[in-house]
Amino acid sequence: MITVKPVPAGSMNAVRDQAGRNGWLHNCGAFVYLDSQPHRCGVCWSACRTGQAFNGQWNKAYTARQEVSS
């Protein structure tokens, strides 16, 4: 299972996923791999929530793989 985790404050460039990447988590739950903060949220834009798409509520985040036992 893959989970998206926010980057702790004070370590904005130190935390990356196992492939060495980090990204951005929007307040709607959308995650994108980008080095810089996105201009708008594609998920919100597609859902015609244009006010939310441009609200700038992005947080630095990364993905983490967790083994799930059956």
The 8 nearest C-alpha neighbors of each residue, nearest first, counted from 0:
[[1, 65, 64, 66, 2, 67, 63, 62],
 [2, 0, 64, 63, 65, 62, 3, 66],
 [3, 1, 63, 62, 4, 64, 0, 65],
 [2, 4, 62, 61, 63, 60, 5, 1],
 [3, 5, 60, 61, 62, 2, 6, 63],
 [6, 4, 60, 59, 7, 61, 58, 3],
 [5, 7, 60, 59, 11, 14, 4, 8],
 [8, 6, 10, 5, 9, 11, 14, 60],
 [9, 7, 10, 6, 11, 5, 59, 12],
 [8, 10, 11, 7, 6, 12, 13, 14],
 [11, 9, 13, 12, 8, 7, 14, 6],
 [10, 12, 13, 9, 6, 8, 14, 59],
 [13, 11, 10, 14, 15, 21, 6, 9],
 [12, 14, 10, 11, 15, 6, 9, 21],
 [15, 13, 12, 6, 10, 11, 16, 61],
 [16, 14, 21, 20, 19, 61, 13, 17],
 [15, 17, 19, 62, 20, 18, 61, 63],
 [16, 18, 19, 15, 63, 20, 62, 64],
 [17, 19, 16, 20, 15, 21, 62, 63],
 [20, 18, 15, 16, 17, 21, 14, 61],
 [21, 19, 15, 16, 18, 22, 61, 32],
 [22, 20, 61, 15, 60, 32, 16, 19],
 [21, 23, 32, 33, 60, 31, 61, 59],
 [22, 24, 59, 60, 31, 58, 30, 57],
 [23, 25, 30, 58, 57, 29, 60, 59],
 [26, 24, 57, 29, 27, 28, 56, 30],
 [25, 27, 28, 56, 57, 24, 29, 58],
 [28, 26, 25, 29, 43, 24, 42, 51],
 [29, 27, 26, 25, 24, 30, 42, 3],
 [28, 30, 25, 24, 27, 42, 31, 26],
 [31, 29, 24, 23, 25, 28, 32, 22],
 [32, 30, 23, 22, 33, 24, 29, 37],
 [31, 33, 22, 21, 23, 30, 34, 20],
 [34, 32, 22, 35, 31, 23, 36, 21],
 [33, 35, 22, 36, 32, 21, 23, 20],
 [34, 36, 33, 37, 22, 23, 32, 38],
 [35, 37, 38, 23, 34, 33, 57, 59],
 [38, 36, 39, 35, 40, 33, 23, 57],
 [37, 39, 36, 53, 40, 55, 52, 35],
 [40, 38, 53, 52, 37, 41, 55, 44],
 [39, 41, 52, 43, 42, 44, 53, 25],
 [40, 42, 44, 43, 45, 39, 52, 29],
 [43, 41, 45, 44, 40, 46, 29, 52],
 [44, 42, 52, 48, 46, 45, 40, 41],
 [43, 45, 41, 47, 49, 46, 42, 52],
 [46, 44, 42, 47, 43, 41, 48, 49],
 [45, 47, 43, 44, 48, 42, 49, 41],
 [48, 46, 44, 49, 45, 43, 52, 50],
 [49, 47, 43, 46, 51, 50, 44, 52],
 [48, 50, 52, 44, 47, 51, 43, 53],
 [51, 49, 52, 48, 53, 54, 43, 47],
 [50, 52, 54, 49, 53, 48, 43, 40],
 [53, 51, 40, 49, 43, 39, 44, 50],
 [52, 54, 39, 51, 55, 50, 49, 40],
 [55, 53, 51, 56, 52, 50, 39, 57],
 [56, 54, 57, 53, 39, 38, 52, 25],
 [55, 57, 54, 26, 25, 58, 53, 51],
 [56, 58, 25, 24, 55, 23, 26, 59],
 [59, 57, 24, 23, 60, 25, 56, 5],
 [58, 60, 23, 6, 22, 5, 24, 57],
 [61, 59, 5, 6, 23, 22, 4, 24],
 [62, 60, 21, 4, 16, 15, 22, 3],
 [63, 61, 3, 16, 2, 4, 1, 64],
 [62, 64, 2, 1, 16, 3, 65, 61],
 [65, 63, 1, 0, 2, 66, 62, 17],
 [64, 66, 0, 1, 67, 63, 2, 68],
 [65, 67, 0, 68, 64, 1, 69, 63],
 [68, 66, 65, 69, 0, 64, 1, 2],
 [67, 69, 66, 65, 0, 64, 1, 2],
 [68, 67, 66, 0, 65, 64, 1, 2]]
